[in-house]
Amino acid sequence: MAIEFWNRKRGQVETESVYGGWAMNLLYGNPVGFAFTDSLLVRKAVSQVYGGLQSSHFSGKKVIPFVRKFRVEMGEFEPGPFRSFNDFFIRRFRAGRRKFPQEPGTMGAFAEARYFAFSRLNEHSPLPIKGLKLEAGDILGDTPGKERFADGPCLLARLCPVDYHRFHFPDAGRITHFHTENGKLHSVNPAALARKPDLFLANERQISLLETEDFGLLAYVEVGALCVGRIVQTHPMERPFERGGEKGYFLFGASTVIVYGEKGAWTPEADLLEHTKAGREVLVELGQPVARRLGKG
């Protein structure tokens, strides 16, 4: 399955180089493979074991071939040493390489990822993947006050294995709630979504409520995925956070961050909405504008 996306920086359509593409086709491309995946491979213990292997000293030998194959621009990142593949996977940008907007009403990208965007998300919204289950009331599970996000905006950011895997706060504020919704660990690859459009409901999710200075209350959801060894929250829950500050990171594996807003509080950037309507993700660099505040000067 070829995955096309819009590269905002380059202003062109590109085709994604899928890490382990043959495995995705095997696991999700036919009923037998999917049945095996859904019954066994999506168990958390399997991903934890695989993730543990990526933290071994032996896994460090994969770094150079991976960089060469996927043409990772290592000049953007702090140099190693990378003692394991996971050390490389959670690499940081060099200072000054990514900046968040200074304008209070502009929301910067909270992950360097491929984005879908919705100005108002509800059960009647046209979705880029047939049958995709993304309504806030379902995804947020036991989150208190989740009705505040009904019919509100949404940003869905999918991270690939080749991407930067730390996620950030889009604005300054404080965390008012955090909990985990337990579940399986399916891949978040579009091929997997096409086979199982409710996988965001099935997968494990870590959910935070963020009271922000400029965008009201946000529901911030990190979604676990196949082979993601762990989701790590690095920012202390009790401390206020700054715009652009690190919130946490994913250990090995591709995954997703979903952000929900209150109705009428903000709207995604026009190019994100346009490409989402066409069924195409937009690759956005960390900190680049993804939404605008509504209702204030």
Backbone hydrogen bonds, N-H to C=O, Kabsch-Sander energy under -0.5 kcal/mol:
donor,donor_aa,acceptor,acceptor_aa,energy
4,E,2,A,-0.6
5,F,14,E,-2.5
6,W,281,E,-3.2
7,N,5,F,-0.6
7,N,12,Q,-3.1
8,R,6,W,-0.9
8,R,283,L,-1.5
11,G,7,N,-2.0
12,Q,7,N,-1.3
14,E,5,F,-2.9
16,E,3,I,-3.3
18,V,16,E,-0.9
19,Y,17,S,-0.5
21,G,18,V,-1.4
23,A,20,G,-0.5
24,M,20,G,-1.9
25,N,21,G,-2.1
26,L,22,W,-1.9
27,L,23,A,-2.9
28,Y,24,M,-2.6
29,G,25,N,-1.6
34,F,30,N,-2.3
35,A,31,P,-2.3
36,F,32,V,-2.0
37,T,33,G,-2.4
38,D,34,F,-3.2
39,S,35,A,-1.5
40,L,36,F,-1.8
41,L,36,F,-1.0
42,V,37,T,-1.8
43,R,40,L,-1.7
46,V,43,R,-0.8
47,S,43,R,-1.4
48,Q,44,K,-2.3
49,V,45,A,-2.2
50,Y,46,V,-2.3
51,G,47,S,-2.9
52,G,48,Q,-2.1
53,L,49,V,-1.6
54,Q,50,Y,-1.3
55,S,52,G,-1.0
56,S,53,L,-1.3
59,S,56,S,-0.6
60,G,56,S,-0.5
60,G,57,H,-1.2
60,G,83,R,-0.5
61,K,58,F,-1.7
62,K,59,S,-2.1
63,V,60,G,-1.2
66,F,62,K,-2.1
67,V,63,V,-2.7
68,R,64,I,-2.2
69,K,65,P,-2.6
70,F,66,F,-2.4
71,R,67,V,-0.6
72,V,67,V,-1.5
74,M,72,V,-1.7
76,E,73,E,-1.9
77,F,74,M,-1.4
78,E,92,R,-2.6
83,R,81,P,-0.8
85,F,54,Q,-0.6
86,N,54,Q,-2.5
88,F,84,S,-1.5
89,F,85,F,-2.6
90,I,86,N,-1.9
91,R,88,F,-1.7
94,R,76,E,-2.6
97,R,94,R,-1.9
106,T,103,E,-1.9
107,M,105,G,-0.5
107,M,291,A,-2.6
108,G,170,P,-0.7
109,A,288,Q,-2.0
113,A,111,A,-1.1
113,A,284,V,-1.1
114,R,158,R,-2.5
115,Y,113,A,-0.6
115,Y,282,V,-3.0
116,F,156,L,-2.3
118,F,154,C,-2.5
121,L,152,G,-2.7
122,N,120,R,-0.6
125,S,122,N,-1.9
132,L,129,I,-2.2
133,K,197,P,-2.6
134,L,132,L,-0.7
138,D,135,E,-1.0
139,I,135,E,-2.3
140,L,136,A,-2.7
141,G,138,D,-1.0
143,T,140,L,-2.0
146,K,143,T,-1.2
148,R,145,G,-2.1
149,F,146,K,-1.9
150,A,147,E,-1.4
151,D,121,L,-0.9
152,G,149,F,-1.7
154,C,118,F,-2.5
155,L,259,V,-2.3
156,L,116,F,-2.7
157,A,155,L,-0.5
157,A,257,V,-3.1
158,R,114,R,-2.9
158,R,156,L,-0.6
159,L,157,A,-0.5
159,L,255,S,-3.8
163,D,160,C,-2.0
165,H,89,F,-0.7
167,F,248,G,-2.5
168,H,110,F,-3.1
169,F,245,G,-2.6
173,G,241,F,-2.1
174,R,211,E,-1.8
176,T,174,R,-0.5
176,T,209,L,-2.6
177,H,209,L,-1.0
179,H,207,I,-1.9
181,E,205,R,-3.4
182,N,180,T,-0.7
184,K,202,A,-2.5
185,L,42,V,-1.3
192,A,189,N,-1.0
193,L,189,N,-2.1
194,A,190,P,-2.4
195,R,191,A,-1.4
196,K,192,A,-2.8
199,L,196,K,-1.8
201,L,198,D,-1.5
202,A,198,D,-1.4
203,N,199,L,-2.8
204,E,184,K,-2.3
205,R,181,E,-2.6
206,Q,222,E,-2.6
207,I,179,H,-3.0
207,I,205,R,-0.5
208,S,220,Y,-2.7
209,L,177,H,-2.1
210,L,208,S,-0.5
210,L,218,L,-3.0
211,E,174,R,-2.7
211,E,209,L,-0.5
212,T,210,L,-0.9
212,T,216,G,-1.9
213,E,172,A,-2.3
218,L,210,L,-2.6
219,A,260,Y,-2.1
220,Y,208,S,-3.0
220,Y,218,L,-0.6
221,V,219,A,-0.6
221,V,258,I,-3.1
222,E,206,Q,-2.7
222,E,220,Y,-0.5
223,V,221,V,-0.6
223,V,256,T,-2.9
224,G,204,E,-3.0
224,G,222,E,-0.5
226,L,186,H,-0.8
228,V,225,A,-2.4
229,G,227,C,-0.9
229,G,252,F,-1.0
232,V,230,R,-0.5
232,V,249,Y,-3.1
233,Q,231,I,-0.5
234,T,232,V,-0.7
234,T,247,K,-1.3
235,H,247,K,-1.6
239,R,236,P,-1.4
241,F,173,G,-2.9
244,G,169,F,-2.6
245,G,242,E,-2.2
247,K,167,F,-2.7
248,G,167,F,-1.8
249,Y,232,V,-2.4
250,F,165,H,-2.3
251,L,230,R,-2.6
255,S,159,L,-0.8
256,T,223,V,-1.1
257,V,157,A,-2.5
258,I,221,V,-2.7
259,V,155,L,-2.6
260,Y,219,A,-2.5
261,G,153,P,-2.2
262,E,217,L,-0.5
263,K,148,R,-0.7
265,A,262,E,-2.2
266,W,262,E,-0.5
267,T,292,R,-2.5
269,E,290,V,-2.0
273,L,269,E,-1.8
274,E,270,A,-2.5
275,H,271,D,-2.2
276,T,272,L,-2.2
277,K,273,L,-2.2
278,A,274,E,-1.1
279,G,276,T,-1.9
280,R,275,H,-3.0
281,E,4,E,-0.6
282,V,115,Y,-1.7
283,L,6,W,-2.9
284,V,113,A,-2.8
284,V,282,V,-0.6
287,G,109,A,-2.0
288,Q,285,E,-2.0
290,V,107,M,-2.9
291,A,107,M,-1.1
292,R,267,T,-2.9
293,R,105,G,-2.7
294,L,265,A,-2.7
